[in-house]
Structures are given as structure tokens and as C-alpha cells.
Amino acid sequence: MPSDSVLRIVWIYPDLLSTYGDQGNVLVLEQRAQRRGIQTETIHVRSADPVPESGDIYLIGGGEDRPQILAAERLRRDGGLHRAVASGAALLAVCAGYQIMGSTFGGEEGQPVDGIGLLDIASARGPARAVGELVAEVDATLNLPTLTGFENHMGVTHLGPGVKPLSRTVKGVGNGDGFEGCYAGHVVGTYLHGPALARNPALADLLLSWRLGPLAPLDDSRYEALRQERLATVLQQT
């Protein structure tokens, strides 16, 4: 638990990377913490601002090619996110934000662009755009239910030995190798939109538990019924 009993959520570069409702991930974390009586403070860090190192959970979303390149350049120069993660903060990076966390990613013309090296991954442009629903079975170590969401990206992502696949794809493309996303320590990268944490509240709780410890259970029966209905519909599609 944060020493002052306030959970600090940091939303990185909403002016550059915030497509497909990814800011909803912030709202879900706020709501699930507050339902447990935990006070939250959310910091919106625009691209001209330094990334604070005192946050508990950091979030970064998806975006187009040019904003992605600008975000990578500014995060490399800033260094605050590296220092926060090194101090134990959790991070969820989505789509373009996920690619930025690696060593390289594909730029506007497919050229390699330097990432920030926070995850042992490398991304490039794939042969075709991956668009549609994504379903994936999570690494058993994380003890999470099936992940659902949608993807819209041109990337293929290769995982190095320093990370583990977040999940194995049942439907969709994900990283392009039969897996979706990755994780290392308290850092999660994924191509899932939806937003990811609204579609997968157990993943939100995992991030919270990394900073707060064991969590009081919530009654999610209504939401889980809707989630299972959506999952069944997606799996029936050809």
C-alpha cells in the first residue's frame, strides 16, 4: 500500500497516445480502487511535461505513427518512467505504447525507430494490418481469466528472453507469433483495446494488487455475465 494511502495513477501523454478509448483504463483503475475504499489521485502527463517518478501505476495508450515516434523520443530523454519502474511502479502499455517500451519499432515508412528499452522486445511492421476481436489465454502464472479485446495495428512484436508472453492467442493476431503481449516484473504490454481493463477487470486488479497487496473481492457478477456473453459471441464468429 502506498505510504500515504493514496494510489497515484499516471496517464502518460494523453495528447499523443490515447486512441480507441484507452483512457478508459485510467477510469477503470480509479473505480475499482475507490470501490474498495482506496483514495486515488490521477496525474495526466502531457508530452511537454516531465514524467513524475512518484506514481504507483503508469498507463500509456495507442496512437498513430508520428505521435508514437514523438512519444518515444520524449520518454527516452525524460527517463522518469524507467526510474519509476525501477522503484517498483506498475505499468500497462497498450499497442503503440507497448511497442515503444521495446528496443525498436516500425516508423512511418517502416523504418526502425528506437524505443525506450524498458522491455526486452522488438517490433516492426507486419505484412498486413491486424484488425478485429482478440481472445487470448493468459500465462497460468498470472492466474487470470481469458483476455478479450480488439486490435488494430500493423506491428509484429518479437519477445526476447527478458520477458514472458502475456497470453496465447485463441483468436486474432497479437504479437504475430501465436502469443499476445508480454510481461516482466510489474510491466505489462499488450495490443488489447476495448479498453483493455474494462474488458478484463481481473487484469486491472492484478495491477492494483502489485501496488496494494491482496485486494478485497468485488461483486462483478453482472459484468462477468456480460463479458462471458461477449466472449461466446466472438468465439462463434468465423
C-alpha positions as CSV (number, residue, x, y, z in Angstrom):
1,M,0.0,0.0,0.0
2,P,1.4,3.5,-0.8
3,S,2.7,5.0,2.4
4,D,0.2,7.9,2.4
5,S,-2.8,5.7,1.5
6,V,-3.3,7.4,-1.9
7,L,-2.9,5.4,-5.0
8,R,-1.3,7.6,-7.7
9,I,-2.2,6.7,-11.3
10,V,-0.2,8.3,-14.0
11,W,-1.6,8.7,-17.5
12,I,1.3,9.3,-19.9
13,Y,1.0,11.6,-22.9
14,P,-2.8,11.7,-23.5
15,D,-2.1,14.4,-26.1
16,L,-0.2,11.9,-28.2
17,L,-1.3,8.4,-27.4
18,S,-5.0,7.9,-26.5
19,T,-6.8,6.1,-29.3
20,Y,-9.7,3.7,-29.1
21,G,-10.8,4.7,-25.7
22,D,-7.5,3.7,-23.9
23,Q,-8.1,6.4,-21.3
24,G,-10.9,4.2,-20.1
25,N,-8.1,2.1,-18.5
26,V,-7.5,5.0,-16.1
27,L,-11.2,5.2,-15.2
28,V,-11.4,1.5,-14.5
29,L,-8.4,1.6,-12.1
30,E,-9.9,4.6,-10.3
31,Q,-13.3,2.9,-10.0
32,R,-12.0,-0.4,-8.8
33,A,-9.7,1.1,-6.2
34,Q,-12.5,3.5,-5.0
35,R,-15.0,0.7,-4.7
36,R,-12.6,-0.8,-2.2
37,G,-12.3,2.4,-0.2
38,I,-8.9,3.4,-1.6
39,Q,-8.3,7.0,-2.4
40,T,-6.8,7.7,-5.8
41,E,-5.0,10.6,-7.4
42,T,-4.7,10.7,-11.2
43,I,-1.9,12.7,-12.9
44,H,-2.3,13.5,-16.6
45,V,1.2,13.9,-18.0
46,R,1.3,15.8,-21.3
47,S,4.2,15.3,-23.7
48,A,5.8,18.7,-22.7
49,D,5.8,17.6,-19.0
50,P,8.3,15.5,-17.1
51,V,7.1,12.1,-16.1
52,P,6.8,12.0,-12.3
53,E,8.6,9.2,-10.5
54,S,6.3,9.0,-7.5
55,G,3.4,7.2,-9.2
56,D,2.1,3.8,-8.4
57,I,0.6,2.6,-11.7
58,Y,1.5,4.1,-15.1
59,L,-0.6,3.8,-18.2
60,I,0.2,4.6,-21.8
61,G,-2.1,4.0,-24.8
62,G,-2.1,3.6,-28.5
63,G,-1.7,6.2,-31.3
64,E,-0.6,6.9,-34.9
65,D,2.9,6.6,-36.2
66,R,4.1,10.2,-35.9
67,P,2.8,10.7,-32.3
68,Q,4.3,7.3,-31.4
69,I,7.8,8.5,-32.6
70,L,7.5,11.8,-30.7
71,A,6.4,9.9,-27.6
72,A,9.4,7.6,-27.8
73,E,11.8,10.5,-28.3
74,R,10.5,12.3,-25.2
75,L,10.3,9.3,-23.0
76,R,14.0,8.5,-23.9
77,R,15.1,12.0,-23.0
78,D,13.0,12.2,-19.8
79,G,13.9,8.9,-18.1
80,G,11.3,9.3,-15.4
81,L,9.3,6.2,-16.5
82,H,12.4,4.0,-16.2
83,R,13.2,5.3,-12.8
84,A,9.6,4.8,-11.6
85,V,9.5,1.2,-12.8
86,A,12.9,0.5,-11.3
87,S,11.4,1.7,-8.0
88,G,8.6,-0.8,-8.2
89,A,5.8,1.0,-10.0
90,A,3.4,-1.0,-12.2
91,L,2.9,-0.2,-15.9
92,L,0.3,-1.1,-18.5
93,A,1.4,-0.2,-22.1
94,V,-1.1,-0.6,-24.9
95,C,-0.5,-1.0,-28.7
96,A,1.8,1.9,-29.8
97,G,2.7,2.4,-26.2
98,Y,3.6,-1.3,-25.9
99,Q,5.9,-1.1,-29.0
100,I,7.6,2.0,-27.6
101,M,8.7,0.0,-24.5
102,G,11.0,-2.2,-26.6
103,S,14.3,-1.6,-28.3
104,T,12.9,-0.7,-31.8
105,F,9.5,-0.3,-33.6
106,G,8.5,0.4,-37.1
107,G,8.2,4.1,-38.1
108,E,6.0,5.9,-40.7
109,E,7.8,4.2,-43.6
110,G,8.5,1.0,-41.8
111,Q,12.0,2.3,-40.8
112,P,13.3,1.1,-37.4
113,V,12.8,3.7,-34.7
114,D,14.5,3.5,-31.3
115,G,12.2,2.6,-28.4
116,I,13.0,3.2,-24.7
117,G,14.3,-0.3,-23.9
118,L,12.1,-0.9,-20.9
119,L,11.0,-4.3,-22.2
120,D,13.1,-7.0,-24.0
121,I,11.0,-6.8,-27.2
122,A,11.5,-5.5,-30.8
123,S,8.6,-4.6,-33.1
124,A,8.4,-3.9,-36.8
125,R,5.7,-3.5,-39.4
126,G,3.9,-6.7,-40.4
127,P,2.7,-7.8,-43.8
128,A,-1.0,-6.8,-43.1
129,R,-3.0,-4.8,-40.6
130,A,-4.4,-6.8,-37.7
131,V,-7.9,-5.7,-37.1
132,G,-10.7,-7.3,-35.2
133,E,-11.5,-9.1,-32.0
134,L,-8.7,-10.7,-30.0
135,V,-9.1,-13.6,-27.5
136,A,-6.1,-15.0,-25.6
137,E,-5.5,-17.5,-22.8
138,V,-3.2,-15.9,-20.1
139,D,0.0,-17.4,-18.8
140,A,-1.1,-19.6,-15.9
141,T,1.5,-17.9,-13.6
142,L,-0.7,-14.8,-13.5
143,N,-3.9,-16.6,-12.6
144,L,-6.2,-14.5,-14.8
145,P,-9.2,-15.5,-16.9
146,T,-9.3,-15.3,-20.7
147,L,-8.4,-11.9,-22.1
148,T,-10.7,-10.2,-24.6
149,G,-10.5,-7.0,-26.6
150,F,-9.9,-5.8,-30.1
151,E,-6.7,-5.0,-32.0
152,N,-5.9,-2.5,-34.8
153,H,-2.2,-2.4,-35.6
154,M,0.4,-3.1,-38.3
155,G,3.0,-4.4,-35.8
156,V,4.7,-7.7,-35.2
157,T,6.5,-8.0,-31.9
158,H,9.3,-10.4,-31.1
159,L,9.9,-11.3,-27.5
160,G,13.4,-11.6,-26.0
161,P,14.4,-13.8,-23.1
162,G,13.9,-11.0,-20.6
163,V,10.1,-11.1,-21.0
164,K,7.3,-13.8,-20.9
165,P,4.3,-13.9,-23.3
166,L,1.2,-12.4,-21.6
167,S,-1.1,-14.9,-23.3
168,R,-1.6,-17.3,-26.1
169,T,-3.9,-16.2,-28.9
170,V,-7.1,-18.1,-29.5
171,K,-8.5,-15.6,-31.9
172,G,-6.7,-12.7,-33.6
173,V,-3.1,-11.8,-34.3
174,G,-1.5,-10.3,-31.2
175,N,2.3,-10.3,-31.5
176,G,2.1,-12.3,-34.7
177,D,3.7,-15.5,-33.4
178,G,0.8,-17.1,-31.6
179,F,1.1,-15.0,-28.5
180,E,-0.3,-11.7,-27.3
181,G,1.6,-9.1,-25.3
182,C,4.2,-9.8,-22.7
183,Y,5.1,-9.1,-19.1
184,A,8.2,-8.7,-17.0
185,G,8.1,-7.8,-13.3
186,H,5.3,-5.3,-12.9
187,V,5.2,-4.2,-16.5
188,V,2.5,-5.5,-18.9
189,G,2.5,-4.8,-22.7
190,T,-0.5,-5.7,-24.8
191,Y,-2.2,-4.9,-28.2
192,L,-5.6,-5.1,-26.5
193,H,-8.0,-2.2,-26.8
194,G,-11.6,-2.1,-25.6
195,P,-10.4,-0.5,-23.3
196,A,-8.3,-3.4,-22.1
197,L,-9.1,-3.0,-18.4
198,A,-12.9,-2.5,-18.9
199,R,-13.0,-5.8,-20.9
200,N,-10.7,-7.5,-18.4
201,P,-11.3,-6.2,-14.9
202,A,-9.1,-9.0,-13.4
203,L,-6.2,-7.5,-15.2
204,A,-6.9,-4.2,-13.6
205,D,-7.0,-5.9,-10.2
206,L,-3.6,-7.6,-10.9
207,L,-2.1,-4.1,-11.5
208,L,-3.7,-2.9,-8.3
209,S,-2.5,-5.8,-6.3
210,W,1.1,-5.3,-7.4
211,R,1.0,-2.0,-5.5
212,L,-1.7,-2.6,-2.8
213,G,-1.2,-6.2,-1.9
214,P,-4.2,-8.6,-1.5
215,L,-7.5,-6.9,-2.6
216,A,-10.9,-7.2,-1.1
217,P,-13.2,-9.0,-3.5
218,L,-15.8,-7.1,-5.5
219,D,-19.2,-8.4,-6.7
220,D,-18.6,-8.4,-10.5
221,S,-21.2,-11.0,-11.3
222,R,-23.2,-8.6,-13.5
223,Y,-20.2,-7.5,-15.5
224,E,-18.8,-11.1,-15.8
225,A,-22.1,-12.3,-17.3
226,L,-21.8,-9.6,-20.0
227,R,-18.2,-10.4,-20.5
228,Q,-18.9,-14.1,-21.0
229,E,-21.7,-13.3,-23.4
230,R,-19.4,-11.2,-25.5
231,L,-16.7,-13.8,-25.4
232,A,-19.0,-16.6,-26.5
233,T,-20.2,-14.4,-29.4
234,V,-16.7,-13.7,-30.5
235,L,-15.6,-17.3,-30.4
236,Q,-18.6,-18.3,-32.5
237,Q,-17.6,-16.0,-35.3
238,T,-15.6,-17.4,-38.2
